[in-house]
Amino acid sequence: MKKIVVGFAALFSFITLMFLPINASAHTDNSEGYSKITMDRDKLHVELQLDFFELGRLIDFGVSPGDREEMLNTALEKHRDAVAEYLDSHVEVFTDGAKAKGSVNSTKIERRVGREYAKIGLEFPAPSAKSSIQIHYSVFFDDNDTMHRNIASYDLENKKGQFIFNTEDRELNVGKDSAAGQFFRFVQLGFHHIMIGYDHILFVIALVFGARRITDVLKVISVFTLAHSITLGLTALKLIHFPAAIVEPLIALSIAFVAVENYFGFSSKYRFAVVFGFGLIHGIGFASALQLANDVTWRSLLSILSFNVGVEAGQALIILILFPLLVYIRRFQWSTVVQVAATAGIFGIGLIWYFERFFA
């Protein structure tokens, strides 16, 4: 009996620790933002996307999660001046060392990856072609979210690239970011993305539960990796597009399906095909963290490659923790009870997520 309790506790603790934040409030404390920086003849444009309710911790919009989108839009527009005042000192553009005066010219609510984002258009005077451009970004870092990241993509005539703002990297010198720096930042982003992507984590756990040997794990994870790498690249490069309203419920459904398949084994001979198909869907979900504004360049390909490396590193860490634990537990007769209970839990979470996302 003691061994049964230990087994249950080990698996329950692992899964519970992974999913503690699921039912948390609207505040993420590891939010992601997005910036698209472009320029025309007269203006430099910064299209900023920030987690609306994270921004609401600084500006009282007077709305709550679950309110209709039109109410959120009204609240955002009503508080445009407060938003502009905050961003004036937290998104700063410098040309040749002098701060440019910016203004908010548009606001809108957009739903992205199951969350409401404030899409805010900023305008600055266009610098001359030979001017140096620096962008200082400090949104949320010193206020309420030190783990915040903003994935920026810029296309300013002959200067194109990607950058990730975080609490340590707050300044972008446009066109001067090194390839090595970009590589490591996007590896970190990929790793961070899967560590907070609880649906992707749970799918990997379900795949590991269905494997008996390490070779089985390597085969099925290799198939999953190949599939999601394909659609991650195609989606990030805007060669394919599927709305989140379709993709997110399917990701949740894939978790429930693999859990059922693990229990009944009715499609075991088609397992690789099933995993490949679901991997294609998960790849589209992974790409939600990337936003490439410019045409395909070697730097945009570097961003995608390094992001994928980070995702694979996260997957490897999950497997290294979970599979040895499963191997140990399977030495005991009661292991079947533990695995069935865990499989039922995975199925239940996947099904709940499916209905939540389908009816969102």
One Martini backbone bead per residue (centre of mass of N, CA, C, O) as a GRO file, in nm:
protein
  360
    1MET     BB    1   0.057   0.063  -0.020
    2LYS     BB    2   0.294   0.259  -0.001
    3LYS     BB    3   0.376   0.235  -0.302
    4ILE     BB    4   0.116   0.343  -0.418
    5VAL     BB    5   0.128   0.620  -0.291
    6VAL     BB    6   0.398   0.701  -0.414
    7GLY     BB    7   0.313   0.677  -0.708
    8PHE     BB    8   0.083   0.875  -0.705
    9ALA     BB    9   0.243   1.117  -0.595
   10ALA     BB   10   0.447   1.144  -0.820
   11LEU     BB   11   0.251   1.189  -1.058
   12PHE     BB   12   0.076   1.409  -0.933
   13SER     BB   13   0.301   1.614  -0.884
   14PHE     BB   14   0.400   1.649  -1.170
   15ILE     BB   15   0.129   1.741  -1.299
   16THR     BB   16   0.052   1.965  -1.099
   17LEU     BB   17   0.301   2.147  -1.137
   18MET     BB   18   0.243   2.198  -1.440
   19PHE     BB   19  -0.086   2.302  -1.369
   20LEU     BB   20  -0.125   2.536  -1.162
   21PRO     BB   21  -0.187   2.794  -1.367
   22ILE     BB   22  -0.459   2.729  -1.512
   23ASN     BB   23  -0.661   2.854  -1.266
   24ALA     BB   24  -0.582   3.122  -1.282
   25SER     BB   25  -0.575   3.420  -1.342
   26ALA     BB   26  -0.538   3.662  -1.588
   27HIS     BB   27  -0.265   3.663  -1.471
   28THR     BB   28   0.068   3.556  -1.571
   29ASP     BB   29   0.383   3.650  -1.513
   30ASN     BB   30   0.453   3.557  -1.850
   31SER     BB   31   0.414   3.744  -2.074
   32GLU     BB   32   0.328   3.815  -2.419
   33GLY     BB   33   0.451   4.015  -2.679
   34TYR     BB   34   0.408   4.235  -2.975
   35SER     BB   35   0.608   4.362  -3.259
   36LYS     BB   36   0.561   4.597  -3.537
   37ILE     BB   37   0.815   4.747  -3.743
   38THR     BB   38   0.759   5.032  -3.949
   39MET     BB   39   0.797   5.228  -4.269
   40ASP     BB   40   0.744   5.535  -4.414
   41ARG     BB   41   0.784   5.846  -4.528
   42ASP     BB   42   0.662   5.983  -4.238
   43LYS     BB   43   0.651   5.706  -4.062
   44LEU     BB   44   0.684   5.531  -3.758
   45HIS     BB   45   0.570   5.201  -3.683
   46VAL     BB   46   0.403   5.060  -3.384
   47GLU     BB   47   0.277   4.739  -3.338
   48LEU     BB   48   0.109   4.665  -3.041
   49GLN     BB   49   0.097   4.367  -2.823
   50LEU     BB   50  -0.101   4.326  -2.525
   51ASP     BB   51  -0.199   4.211  -2.243
   52PHE     BB   52  -0.483   4.336  -2.124
   53PHE     BB   53  -0.483   4.236  -1.814
   54GLU     BB   54  -0.196   4.325  -1.759
   55LEU     BB   55  -0.252   4.624  -1.819
   56GLY     BB   56  -0.487   4.633  -1.596
   57ARG     BB   57  -0.279   4.655  -1.351
   58LEU     BB   58  -0.218   4.972  -1.435
   59ILE     BB   59  -0.508   5.004  -1.575
   60ASP     BB   60  -0.835   5.089  -1.503
   61PHE     BB   61  -1.092   4.953  -1.705
   62GLY     BB   62  -1.355   4.809  -1.566
   63VAL     BB   63  -1.300   4.500  -1.633
   64SER     BB   64  -1.356   4.148  -1.717
   65PRO     BB   65  -1.332   3.839  -1.753
   66GLY     BB   66  -1.593   3.768  -2.001
   67ASP     BB   67  -1.631   4.006  -2.139
   68ARG     BB   68  -1.712   4.164  -2.398
   69GLU     BB   69  -1.539   4.287  -2.661
   70GLU     BB   70  -1.682   4.564  -2.678
   71MET     BB   71  -1.612   4.643  -2.385
   72LEU     BB   72  -1.306   4.636  -2.418
   73ASN     BB   73  -1.285   4.842  -2.644
   74THR     BB   74  -1.415   5.077  -2.490
   75ALA     BB   75  -1.211   5.082  -2.255
   76LEU     BB   76  -0.956   5.130  -2.421
   77GLU     BB   77  -1.046   5.396  -2.558
   78LYS     BB   78  -1.115   5.556  -2.296
   79HIS     BB   79  -0.790   5.495  -2.204
   80ARG     BB   80  -0.585   5.619  -2.409
   81ASP     BB   81  -0.428   5.833  -2.243
   82ALA     BB   82  -0.313   5.635  -2.033
   83VAL     BB   83  -0.165   5.459  -2.234
   84ALA     BB   84   0.012   5.682  -2.359
   85GLU     BB   85   0.155   5.763  -2.097
   86TYR     BB   86   0.289   5.491  -2.042
   87LEU     BB   87   0.433   5.448  -2.327
   88ASP     BB   88   0.613   5.705  -2.336
   89SER     BB   89   0.814   5.554  -2.103
   90HIS     BB   90   0.819   5.234  -2.249
   91VAL     BB   91   0.818   5.340  -2.564
   92GLU     BB   92   1.121   5.428  -2.717
   93VAL     BB   93   1.240   5.657  -2.968
   94PHE     BB   94   1.566   5.687  -3.123
   95THR     BB   95   1.733   5.948  -3.314
   96ASP     BB   96   2.045   6.014  -3.283
   97GLY     BB   97   1.967   6.023  -2.951
   98ALA     BB   98   1.676   6.134  -2.999
   99LYS     BB   99   1.369   6.177  -2.886
  100ALA     BB  100   1.066   6.074  -3.004
  101LYS     BB  101   0.747   6.174  -3.077
  102GLY     BB  102   0.459   6.008  -2.975
  103SER     BB  103   0.152   5.824  -3.076
  104VAL     BB  104  -0.182   5.728  -3.054
  105ASN     BB  105  -0.388   5.590  -3.338
  106SER     BB  106  -0.473   5.298  -3.209
  107THR     BB  107  -0.737   5.063  -3.098
  108LYS     BB  108  -0.758   4.703  -3.008
  109ILE     BB  109  -0.915   4.394  -2.984
  110GLU     BB  110  -0.744   4.074  -2.958
  111ARG     BB  111  -0.742   3.734  -3.016
  112ARG     BB  112  -0.476   3.530  -2.859
  113VAL     BB  113  -0.423   3.234  -2.749
  114GLY     BB  114  -0.689   3.274  -2.554
  115ARG     BB  115  -0.637   3.592  -2.548
  116GLU     BB  116  -0.645   3.928  -2.465
  117TYR     BB  117  -0.549   4.196  -2.681
  118ALA     BB  118  -0.377   4.497  -2.710
  119LYS     BB  119  -0.398   4.693  -3.000
  120ILE     BB  120  -0.132   4.929  -3.063
  121GLY     BB  121  -0.085   5.234  -3.232
  122LEU     BB  122   0.224   5.379  -3.322
  123GLU     BB  123   0.373   5.711  -3.378
  124PHE     BB  124   0.657   5.837  -3.565
  125PRO     BB  125   0.892   6.002  -3.689
  126ALA     BB  126   1.073   5.976  -3.965
  127PRO     BB  127   1.371   5.884  -4.035
  128SER     BB  128   1.646   5.888  -4.182
  129ALA     BB  129   1.835   5.669  -4.362
  130LYS     BB  130   2.109   5.742  -4.172
  131SER     BB  131   1.984   5.686  -3.914
  132SER     BB  132   1.978   5.604  -3.595
  133ILE     BB  133   1.804   5.329  -3.418
  134GLN     BB  134   1.630   5.327  -3.104
  135ILE     BB  135   1.469   5.088  -2.879
  136HIS     BB  136   1.284   5.130  -2.585
  137TYR     BB  137   1.184   4.861  -2.355
  138SER     BB  138   0.956   4.850  -2.036
  139VAL     BB  139   0.717   4.673  -2.024
  140PHE     BB  140   0.635   4.556  -1.691
  141PHE     BB  141   0.914   4.491  -1.559
  142ASP     BB  142   0.880   4.720  -1.304
  143ASP     BB  143   0.568   4.644  -1.219
  144ASN     BB  144   0.438   4.308  -1.286
  145ASP     BB  145   0.654   4.159  -1.517
  146THR     BB  146   0.964   4.013  -1.537
  147MET     BB  147   0.881   3.777  -1.767
  148HIS     BB  148   0.844   3.947  -1.993
  149ARG     BB  149   0.780   3.938  -2.354
  150ASN     BB  150   0.895   4.076  -2.678
  151ILE     BB  151   0.818   4.016  -3.014
  152ALA     BB  152   1.019   4.151  -3.265
  153SER     BB  153   0.953   4.308  -3.591
  154TYR     BB  154   1.154   4.448  -3.859
  155ASP     BB  155   1.087   4.700  -4.143
  156LEU     BB  156   1.348   4.928  -4.254
  157GLU     BB  157   1.401   4.883  -4.541
  158ASN     BB  158   1.734   4.767  -4.503
  159LYS     BB  159   1.608   4.689  -4.214
  160LYS     BB  160   1.603   4.350  -4.090
  161GLY     BB  161   1.424   4.174  -3.817
  162GLN     BB  162   1.477   4.029  -3.489
  163PHE     BB  163   1.344   4.058  -3.144
  164ILE     BB  164   1.389   4.029  -2.777
  165PHE     BB  165   1.225   4.152  -2.516
  166ASN     BB  166   1.360   4.195  -2.186
  167THR     BB  167   1.477   4.265  -1.876
  168GLU     BB  168   1.781   4.259  -2.012
  169ASP     BB  169   1.659   4.338  -2.313
  170ARG     BB  170   1.571   4.686  -2.385
  171GLU     BB  171   1.759   4.729  -2.649
  172LEU     BB  172   1.729   4.838  -2.991
  173ASN     BB  173   1.959   4.821  -3.259
  174VAL     BB  174   1.892   4.877  -3.560
  175GLY     BB  175   2.077   4.637  -3.749
  176LYS     BB  176   2.290   4.534  -3.484
  177ASP     BB  177   2.217   4.250  -3.439
  178SER     BB  178   2.329   3.953  -3.364
  179ALA     BB  179   2.310   3.625  -3.449
  180ALA     BB  180   2.379   3.504  -3.172
  181GLY     BB  181   2.175   3.664  -3.007
  182GLN     BB  182   1.927   3.569  -3.160
  183PHE     BB  183   1.955   3.268  -3.112
  184PHE     BB  184   1.942   3.266  -2.796
  185ARG     BB  185   1.671   3.413  -2.766
  186PHE     BB  186   1.498   3.196  -2.930
  187VAL     BB  187   1.563   2.957  -2.757
  188GLN     BB  188   1.439   3.073  -2.500
  189LEU     BB  189   1.157   3.109  -2.617
  190GLY     BB  190   1.097   2.812  -2.683
  191PHE     BB  191   1.132   2.706  -2.397
  192HIS     BB  192   0.925   2.894  -2.264
  193HIS     BB  193   0.678   2.815  -2.435
  194ILE     BB  194   0.659   2.513  -2.341
  195MET     BB  195   0.656   2.571  -2.027
  196ILE     BB  196   0.365   2.740  -2.080
  197GLY     BB  197   0.252   2.493  -2.265
  198TYR     BB  198   0.035   2.280  -2.135
  199ASP     BB  199  -0.074   2.129  -2.383
  200HIS     BB  200   0.198   2.031  -2.495
  201ILE     BB  201   0.292   1.884  -2.245
  202LEU     BB  202   0.053   1.682  -2.224
  203PHE     BB  203   0.104   1.546  -2.494
  204VAL     BB  204   0.385   1.436  -2.428
  205ILE     BB  205   0.295   1.271  -2.185
  206ALA     BB  206   0.102   1.088  -2.344
  207LEU     BB  207   0.319   0.965  -2.526
  208VAL     BB  208   0.492   0.842  -2.297
  209PHE     BB  209   0.269   0.657  -2.175
  210GLY     BB  210   0.261   0.482  -2.462
  211ALA     BB  211   0.549   0.389  -2.379
  212ARG     BB  212   0.783   0.120  -2.307
  213ARG     BB  213   1.034   0.230  -2.459
  214ILE     BB  214   1.283   0.436  -2.553
  215THR     BB  215   1.243   0.382  -2.856
  216ASP     BB  216   0.948   0.469  -2.860
  217VAL     BB  217   0.995   0.758  -2.776
  218LEU     BB  218   1.188   0.843  -3.005
  219LYS     BB  219   0.995   0.787  -3.239
  220VAL     BB  220   0.744   0.961  -3.158
  221ILE     BB  221   0.900   1.230  -3.117
  222SER     BB  222   1.016   1.248  -3.401
  223VAL     BB  223   0.746   1.271  -3.545
  224PHE     BB  224   0.645   1.520  -3.395
  225THR     BB  225   0.883   1.705  -3.469
  226LEU     BB  226   0.857   1.698  -3.773
  227ALA     BB  227   0.569   1.807  -3.792
  228HIS     BB  228   0.594   2.077  -3.624
  229SER     BB  229   0.824   2.197  -3.797
  230ILE     BB  230   0.670   2.240  -4.057
  231THR     BB  231   0.431   2.428  -3.949
  232LEU     BB  232   0.599   2.635  -3.808
  233GLY     BB  233   0.742   2.745  -4.060
  234LEU     BB  234   0.494   2.802  -4.245
  235THR     BB  235   0.349   2.994  -4.044
  236ALA     BB  236   0.576   3.201  -3.980
  237LEU     BB  237   0.594   3.261  -4.309
  238LYS     BB  238   0.291   3.274  -4.422
  239LEU     BB  239   0.205   3.007  -4.602
  240ILE     BB  240   0.011   2.947  -4.365
  241HIS     BB  241  -0.342   2.946  -4.234
  242PHE     BB  242  -0.498   2.913  -3.905
  243PRO     BB  243  -0.728   2.953  -3.688
  244ALA     BB  244  -0.746   2.941  -3.346
  245ALA     BB  245  -1.047   2.832  -3.334
  246ILE     BB  246  -0.936   2.555  -3.453
  247VAL     BB  247  -0.660   2.473  -3.326
  248GLU     BB  248  -0.706   2.473  -3.014
  249PRO     BB  249  -0.922   2.244  -2.995
  250LEU     BB  250  -0.742   2.028  -3.139
  251ILE     BB  251  -0.522   2.014  -2.930
  252ALA     BB  252  -0.704   1.916  -2.702
  253LEU     BB  253  -0.811   1.663  -2.854
  254SER     BB  254  -0.534   1.519  -2.881
  255ILE     BB  255  -0.506   1.451  -2.584
  256ALA     BB  256  -0.758   1.277  -2.549
  257PHE     BB  257  -0.698   1.072  -2.774
  258VAL     BB  258  -0.425   0.958  -2.669
  259ALA     BB  259  -0.538   0.859  -2.402
  260VAL     BB  260  -0.735   0.655  -2.525
  261GLU     BB  261  -0.523   0.498  -2.693
  262ASN     BB  262  -0.357   0.404  -2.448
  263TYR     BB  263  -0.588   0.229  -2.327
  264PHE     BB  264  -0.699   0.065  -2.594
  265GLY     BB  265  -0.520   0.044  -2.869
  266PHE     BB  266  -0.693   0.080  -3.154
  267SER     BB  267  -0.434   0.261  -3.314
  268SER     BB  268  -0.137   0.146  -3.300
  269LYS     BB  269  -0.068   0.103  -3.614
  270TYR     BB  270  -0.134   0.438  -3.644
  271ARG     BB  271   0.037   0.618  -3.452
  272PHE     BB  272   0.229   0.782  -3.635
  273ALA     BB  273   0.006   0.917  -3.802
  274VAL     BB  274  -0.137   1.054  -3.567
  275VAL     BB  275   0.106   1.214  -3.458
  276PHE     BB  276   0.163   1.368  -3.716
  277GLY     BB  277  -0.108   1.514  -3.736
  278PHE     BB  278  -0.090   1.652  -3.455
  279GLY     BB  279   0.183   1.792  -3.506
  280LEU     BB  280   0.079   1.991  -3.717
  281ILE     BB  281  -0.105   2.141  -3.517
  282HIS     BB  282   0.108   2.221  -3.301
  283GLY     BB  283   0.285   2.395  -3.490
  284ILE     BB  284   0.078   2.622  -3.518
  285GLY     BB  285   0.081   2.689  -3.217
  286PHE     BB  286   0.380   2.761  -3.186
  287ALA     BB  287   0.369   3.007  -3.399
  288SER     BB  288   0.223   3.219  -3.212
  289ALA     BB  289   0.511   3.334  -3.098
  290LEU     BB  290   0.541   3.434  -3.391
  291GLN     BB  291   0.639   3.755  -3.571
  292LEU     BB  292   0.688   3.815  -3.911
  293ALA     BB  293   0.713   4.110  -4.106
  294ASN     BB  294   0.904   4.006  -4.314
  295ASP     BB  295   1.067   3.869  -4.533
  296VAL     BB  296   1.250   3.617  -4.638
  297THR     BB  297   1.532   3.537  -4.438
  298TRP     BB  298   1.801   3.427  -4.269
  299ARG     BB  299   1.697   3.554  -4.000
  300SER     BB  300   1.415   3.426  -3.996
  301LEU     BB  301   1.520   3.134  -4.007
  302LEU     BB  302   1.680   3.156  -3.744
  303SER     BB  303   1.441   3.203  -3.558
  304ILE     BB  304   1.296   2.936  -3.615
  305LEU     BB  305   1.523   2.739  -3.548
  306SER     BB  306   1.583   2.836  -3.254
  307PHE     BB  307   1.301   2.798  -3.145
  308ASN     BB  308   1.293   2.490  -3.199
  309VAL     BB  309   1.527   2.417  -3.015
  310GLY     BB  310   1.383   2.507  -2.754
  311VAL     BB  311   1.147   2.311  -2.775
  312GLU     BB  312   1.317   2.048  -2.773
  313ALA     BB  313   1.447   2.098  -2.498
  314GLY     BB  314   1.182   2.087  -2.340
  315GLN     BB  315   1.100   1.802  -2.420
  316ALA     BB  316   1.352   1.658  -2.311
  317LEU     BB  317   1.308   1.732  -2.015
  318ILE     BB  318   1.039   1.589  -1.974
  319ILE     BB  319   1.141   1.304  -2.047
  320LEU     BB  320   1.377   1.285  -1.836
  321ILE     BB  321   1.173   1.293  -1.597
  322LEU     BB  322   0.937   1.083  -1.669
  323PHE     BB  323   1.041   0.805  -1.779
  324PRO     BB  324   1.201   0.698  -1.532
  325LEU     BB  325   0.952   0.698  -1.349
  326LEU     BB  326   0.791   0.491  -1.512
  327VAL     BB  327   0.994   0.259  -1.504
  328TYR     BB  328   0.986   0.228  -1.200
  329ILE     BB  329   0.677   0.180  -1.157
  330ARG     BB  330   0.657  -0.077  -1.360
  331ARG     BB  331   0.778  -0.287  -1.144
  332PHE     BB  332   0.490  -0.283  -1.035
  333GLN     BB  333   0.169  -0.403  -1.004
  334TRP     BB  334   0.031  -0.109  -0.947
  335SER     BB  335   0.095   0.056  -1.214
  336THR     BB  336  -0.174   0.035  -1.366
  337VAL     BB  337  -0.339   0.214  -1.179
  338VAL     BB  338  -0.171   0.468  -1.213
  339GLN     BB  339  -0.190   0.495  -1.526
  340VAL     BB  340  -0.496   0.507  -1.548
  341ALA     BB  341  -0.538   0.756  -1.372
  342ALA     BB  342  -0.359   0.947  -1.539
  343THR     BB  343  -0.507   0.908  -1.809
  344ALA     BB  344  -0.779   1.015  -1.710
  345GLY     BB  345  -0.674   1.297  -1.641
  346ILE     BB  346  -0.582   1.374  -1.926
  347PHE     BB  347  -0.852   1.339  -2.063
  348GLY     BB  348  -1.010   1.545  -1.893
  349ILE     BB  349  -0.844   1.795  -1.959
  350GLY     BB  350  -0.872   1.783  -2.268
  351LEU     BB  351  -1.184   1.801  -2.273
  352ILE     BB  352  -1.219   2.066  -2.128
  353TRP     BB  353  -1.053   2.235  -2.324
  354TYR     BB  354  -1.221   2.184  -2.571
  355PHE     BB  355  -1.487   2.318  -2.473
  356GLU     BB  356  -1.369   2.591  -2.398
  357ARG     BB  357  -1.262   2.655  -2.693
  358PHE     BB  358  -1.514   2.601  -2.867
  359PHE     BB  359  -1.701   2.817  -2.678
  360ALA     BB  360  -1.526   3.097  -2.688
   0.00000   0.00000   0.00000
